[in-house]
Amino acid sequence: MGRKSTQLSIPEIESRIFTVRNDKVMLDSDLSELYGVTTKRLNERVRRNKDRFPRDFMFQLNKEEFRLLRSQIATSNKGRGGRRFLPYVFTEHGAIMLASVLNSQRAIETSILVVRAFVRFREMISERKEIAKKFTELEKRLAGHDNDIRAIIEAIRKLMSSPPSKRRQIGFDKS
């Protein structure tokens, strides 16, 4: 791997994955940095290969989405060298396709890390869903136990409050 690409880590890439329109995506500017090209060059390569990037691979953010995303991450302000156009975002498949249109060794190596980051991101979400499911099941089970415990406590109270039994004593009565 190249000097800078060896410094990339999956957690670093994961921190650049966002949810937009219910898709996990990465910004064109983040991908261009990872792939070692300018954002302008990356978007140029995409425009020249439009047939490789259907809607489920990439899309352009609208103003509101970009504003919301900008509030989550530090991007330069408009008028101070910031973006003049709304950014494109790439899904996992789009990020992989970028490696093929950029056609460099670094792009290929980086795409492997990007895939691993997306996979790990999906696994983390899946684990959270599984934990939430187990927690819900536990809550239901405990709710059932609460009712059982209440019934046991009520039965114990009844036994404690009932008058002593009137048994006939065996033996001699001294009265």
N, C-alpha and C positions, 0 to 999 in steps of 0.2 A: 504494500500500500504506500501511497505517497506520504510525505512528511505530515501534512495537516490531517489527512484522512485517518491516520493511525491514532490521532488524538480524539476522534469521535467515539462516543459511547452511546449505548442504547438508551440509558436514562436521559442523556442530553437530547437525543432525537425525540424520545417520548414527550419531553417538555414542550416540543413544538407541534404536537398533535392536538387539534381542537375539534370540537363538535359544531358543525354548521349544517343546518337542514337535516338533522339526524344522521349525518355522515361524519365519520372520523376523517379529517383532512389536514393537509399541511399547506402553508402559504407558499406561493411561488418564490418569494424572497428568501424564505428559510431553505427551501430546496435548492435554490441557486447557490446559496452559501455552502450547503453541504456538498453539492456536486462540483463546486469550484468554478462556477461561471457567473456572469452577471445576470441579474433578473431580466434585463433587456434581451440578452442572448438566449436565455431559457425560453422566454415567451416567443421569441422569433422562431426558434426550433419547433415549438408547439404549433404556431400558425402555419408553418411550412408542412406540418404533418397532421393537419386537423383530423383526417380520417382515423388516426390512431387514438384520438382522445374524445370518445363519446361522452355524453352528459354524466354517466356514472363513473367516469374517470377524472373529470375536472369540470369546474364551472367558475364563472366570475361572480364575486360577491356583489350584492347591491349596497347602496349607501348605508342603510341601517345596519346590515350585517357587519360591514367594515367598521362602522362607528362602535358597535358593541365589541367587536374583536379588538379594536384599538384600545378600548378601555381595559381589556384583560392583559394586553401585552404592551411593551414600550415600543412605539413606532414614532418616527419623526413626524412633526407637525407639518401640515400643509403650508407651503410658503417658505419653508426653511429647508429646502432640499428633499422634501418628502415626496410621496408618490403623486404623480399627475393623473394616473388611471387607477380604477378600482382593481384590486389584486385578483388573481386567479388562485383557486385552491385545488389541490389534487388529492384524490382518494388514494388508498393503498395501491390500487391497480394503476392509477395515473402516475404515481411516483415511480413505480417500476418501469412503466412505459417510457418515462423521461430518460432513463438510463439507456434505452435502446436508441432514442433519437439524438441524444447527446454524444453517444458513441465514443466514450473515453474510458480508460481503465479505471479512473477515479469514480466515474459515474456508476460503473458496474459494481465496484467494491462498496460504494456508499449505498446503492440500492439494496444490497444484501442486509446491511445494517438497518435500513428503513423498513424492510419487510419484517425483520426480527422485532423491531420496535412496535410495529402495528400488531404483530402476533402477540407480543407480551402485553400490550395495551388491552387487546381482546380478552386475554386470559385473566387479567386483573378485573375487568368488568364482570366476566363470568363468575369469578370467585366471589365478588361482592354480591352478585345475585344469589349465588348458592348460600352464602352466609345469611342473607336476608330471608331466604326461604326457610332455612333451618331455624332461624330466630322466630319466625312466624309460627312454625310447627311447635316449637318449645313453648311459646306463649299459649297456644291452644291447649297443649298438654297440661300446662300448669293451671290453666283456667279449669280444666276438668278435675285436677287434683284439688283445687280449692274447694270445689263442691263436695268432693269425697271427704276432705278434712272437716268441712263444716258439718256434714252428716255424722261423722264419728264423734265430734265434739258434742253435738246435740244428744247423741245416744249416751255418751258419758254423763252429761248433765242430768239426763232423765234418770240414769241409774243412781246418781249421787243424790238427787232430790226425792226419790221414791222412799216412802216410809219403810222402816225395817220390816221384814217379813214376820208374820205371826205364826211361828212354828210351835208345834206342841213339843214341850220339853219331855225328855225321857228321864225317868228316874223319880225320886220322891220329892214331893212338894213340902217344904218346911213351914208353910203358913198355917 
